[in-house]
Amino acid sequence: MEAACEIVVETTPERLWELVSDIETPTRFSPELQRVRWLDGVTGPKPGARFEGHNRNDILGEWRTVSHVVAFDPPRVFSWAVVDPDGRFGDHDADPAKPIATWRFELQPRDGGVLLRHGVRLGPARSGMTKVIEARPEKKDEIIGRRLADLRTAMEATLRGIKELAEG
């Protein structure tokens, strides 16, 4: 399952890259991601770097994740795989090759600006959505549709916020 959104930002790829490669930027706009911090003494993104995230939503409550930078190609691609280090959703495997989700920013220069894409691919590991579906299997399609819609709404808010910061 995947969801993605995009927006054109009237700025340079370098300015936009500063914002999308700062892991704290999404916390300013996301209704779910509350705070983040780099782990292992790392102070910025690079391949293999890890960061901790704290999330909250009305259905699942609060939980912690660890993300691994899986793609870092300035100023074009920044992507991270999210694992459930505490096994809150049933998988105790914190392998970034089997994430609960993989998030991605892609930048593509355009005349007068940059096309910014923000996307997510869910799975293959168990997630909060898995637990909700198991509790209400007859509502599976509705649950998936609602979760993807919520993620798109959050990504759109993040993209609008980044656009405002970059152009402001």
N, C-alpha and C positions, 0 to 999 in steps of 0.2 A: 504494500500500500504506500502510495506516495502522494504528496501535495507540494505545489510550488506556486509562487507568485513572483511578479516582476514589476519594476518601475524604472523609468528613465530619470536619471539624476543629472542636472546641469552642473557638472564639476569635472575635475580631472580624475583619472583612474587612481592616481597617487593619493589624492585627498580622500577619495571614497575608501581606498584600501585602509587608510589609517583608522577609519571608523569600523569597518566590517571585521578587521583583524583584532580589534580590541574586544576581548570577551565580555567586558562590562557594558558595552553599548546595548545589547539586547535587553539587559535588565532594566534599562530606562523606559522601555516600551512594552515589554512582554507582560501579559497578565499572569503568566505561569512561572517563568524563571525569575526568582527573587534576588539571588546573589550568586556570585562566582568568585573563585580564587584559584590562582595557579598553584600547582603542587610540585613537590620535589625541588624546591628552590628555583624553579623557572620563573622568569618575569615577563615572558612574552611568547607568542606563538612560534613554533618550529615543529618539524615533523617529529612525531612521537611524544611531544609535550603533553602533559595531563593537567586538567583542571577540574575542580569540584564545583558542582552546581547544586543549589537548593531550590526546590520547586514547591508550588502549592496550587491546588485547585479545589473547587467545592466538592467534587465527587471523591477524589482520592486522598484529600488532606495534604500533608507535607511529606516530602521524601528527598533523599540525597542521591545524586548521580556522580559518576566520574566520567569525564570525556577525554578521549585520546585524539590528538590532531592526526588525521589520516591523509590530508592533502593540504599542502601549503606551497602555493605557486604565486608569489607576489608579482604584479597586482591583479591576478586573474582568479584564483581559486583558494578558498579557505573552507575546509571541511573537517568535521569531528564526529567520531563514533561514541555514542553514549552507552555506558554499561551501568548495571545495577549492582554496585559493590556490596550492598547489604543484603541482597537476596530478597528484597521486600516483595517482589512480584513473582518469586518462585525459583528463579535461576540464580545460583550462587557463582556462576561462571562470569568472571569479569574480563572476558576475552574481547578486545575490540573488533575481532573478526566476526563475532556473533553479538552485535549490539542490540539494544532495545530500539535504537533509532540512530540514523546518521543524518546530520544536518550539513547544509552546504550554502555558501555564498559564491556566486559566480559574477564576474565583472566583464563586460564586453564593451569596448569603446564604440561610441556612435557619434555622428556629427553633433557637435555642441554638448556632448555629455557622455554618460555611461549607462548602459542597460545593466541593472542590478537584478539578479535572480536570487531568490531565497527559497530553498526547498528542504524537504525532509522525506526520508524513506523509513518506514516503520519496520521493525523486526531485523533479524529473525527471532531474537530472544523474546521471552515473555515480558510483557509490560503491564502497566495499570489497565490498559484497555483489555488485555487478555483476561485479567481477573473479573472485570465487569461483564465480559461476554460469557465467561463460565458461569457466572451467577444468573444470567438471563439469556441463555442460548437462543431462545425464540426471537430475541430482539437484536441478533447479531448485525444484520444489515443496517438497522437504525443506529446502533451504537457506533459502528464504523463510520457511517455517514456523518454523524454528529461530531465525532472526534476529528475527522478530517476537516470539517467545516470550522471547528474551533481552532485548529492549527492554522488554517488559511487566514482566519480573522486575526490571529496573533501575528502571523508573518506579515500581513498587510500593515498592521499597526507599526511593526518594527521597521518595515521599509519606508513608510511615511515619515517616521521619526528620523531615520537616517538621512532621508532626502532633505528634511528641514535643517538638520545639523550641517549637512554638506553644502547646502545652498545659502544658508543663513550668514 
